[in-house]
Amino acid sequence: MYIERISKEPPGTPAVVRKRVRAPEAHREAILEAARAAFAERGYTRATIREIAGRAGVTHGLVMRHFGSKEQLFLAAVPGPRDLPELLPGPPETMPERLVAYLTRTLRCLLEPVGPPESSEGTSPS
């Protein structure tokens, strides 16, 4: 059996072996939570699959395996029209006002990222 050494300990010390955890639903939920946070903080354009994967503690490839694209991940993570009955319960007469309020909140979160913009040169602002 081949065991890959992942520590930088000198030869002769026991190798550390990482076990893979196979929990697809747990990984999927972690990815969705990380995506919601990233999209809310940075907006769709500035959030990256690699950032979301890092936040979720999974690989970029696993995110792509579950969702296929950034757009599909966004659609799965962010509530949309398919969720209206759950998000906006109430009488049909007041649906337009509730829908406008909901969309205003959602768009504000997506279009106004929290925090300072990243520098294009990779340096932090002073």
C-alpha positions in Angstrom: 0.0 0.0 0.0 1.3 3.4 -0.9 0.9 6.2 1.6 1.7 9.8 0.5 3.6 11.7 3.1 1.9 15.1 3.6 3.9 16.4 6.5 7.4 17.9 6.3 8.6 15.7 9.2 11.9 14.0 8.6 11.9 10.4 7.2 11.3 7.8 9.8 8.4 9.6 11.5 5.0 8.1 10.9 3.1 9.5 7.9 -0.1 11.4 8.5 -2.9 9.9 6.3 -6.0 12.0 5.5 -9.2 10.1 5.1 -11.7 11.4 2.6 -15.1 12.2 4.0 -17.8 11.2 1.7 -20.8 13.3 2.7 -22.3 14.8 -0.5 -25.3 16.4 1.1 -23.1 18.0 3.8 -20.7 19.2 1.2 -23.5 20.6 -1.0 -25.0 22.5 2.0 -21.6 23.9 3.0 -21.1 25.1 -0.6 -24.5 26.7 -0.7 -23.9 28.5 2.7 -20.5 29.7 1.5 -22.0 30.8 -1.8 -24.8 32.8 -0.1 -22.2 34.6 2.0 -19.9 35.3 -0.9 -22.6 36.6 -3.2 -24.1 38.7 -0.4 -20.7 40.2 0.5 -19.0 40.5 -2.9 -21.8 40.4 -5.4 -22.1 37.9 -8.3 -19.3 39.3 -10.4 -16.7 39.6 -7.7 -17.4 36.3 -5.9 -15.4 33.4 -7.3 -15.9 29.6 -7.4 -12.4 29.2 -5.8 -13.3 31.6 -2.9 -16.6 29.8 -2.3 -14.9 26.4 -2.3 -12.3 27.7 0.2 -15.0 29.0 2.5 -16.8 25.7 2.3 -13.7 23.7 2.9 -14.0 21.8 -0.4 -12.2 21.8 -3.8 -13.1 23.9 -6.8 -13.8 20.7 -8.7 -16.3 19.5 -6.1 -18.2 22.8 -6.5 -18.3 22.4 -10.2 -19.3 18.7 -9.9 -22.3 19.7 -7.7 -23.4 22.8 -9.7 -21.7 22.8 -13.1 -21.3 26.6 -13.3 -21.2 29.8 -11.3 -24.6 30.7 -12.7 -26.1 27.4 -11.6 -24.6 27.8 -8.1 -26.0 31.3 -7.9 -29.5 30.0 -8.9 -29.3 27.2 -6.3 -28.0 29.5 -3.5 -30.0 32.7 -3.9 -33.8 32.6 -3.5 -35.7 33.4 -6.7 -39.2 33.3 -8.1 -39.5 29.5 -7.5 -39.3 30.3 -3.8 -41.9 33.1 -3.7 -44.7 31.2 -1.9 -42.3 30.3 0.9 -40.6 33.7 1.0 -43.7 35.9 0.7 -46.6 34.2 2.4 -49.7 36.2 2.6 -52.8 37.3 0.7 -52.6 37.7 -3.0 -53.8 41.3 -2.8 -50.6 42.4 -1.2 -48.2 40.3 -3.3 -46.9 43.2 -5.4 -45.9 45.3 -2.4 -44.2 42.4 -0.7 -42.5 41.4 -3.9 -41.0 44.9 -4.5 -39.8 45.0 -0.9 -38.2 41.5 -1.2 -36.5 42.3 -4.6 -35.2 45.6 -3.2 -33.6 43.9 -0.3 -32.1 41.1 -2.5 -30.7 43.5 -5.1 -29.2 45.7 -2.5 -27.3 42.7 -1.1 -26.2 41.6 -4.5 -25.2 44.9 -5.9 -23.6 46.6 -2.9 -20.7 44.3 -1.7 -19.6 44.8 1.9 -16.0 46.0 2.4 -13.6 48.0 0.4 -13.0 47.1 -3.3 -10.0 45.0 -4.1 -6.9 46.7 -5.6 -6.1 45.6 -9.1 -2.4 45.5 -8.1 -2.9 43.1 -5.3 -1.9 45.6 -2.6 -4.0 46.7 0.3 -5.2 50.4 0.4 -3.3 52.6 2.8 
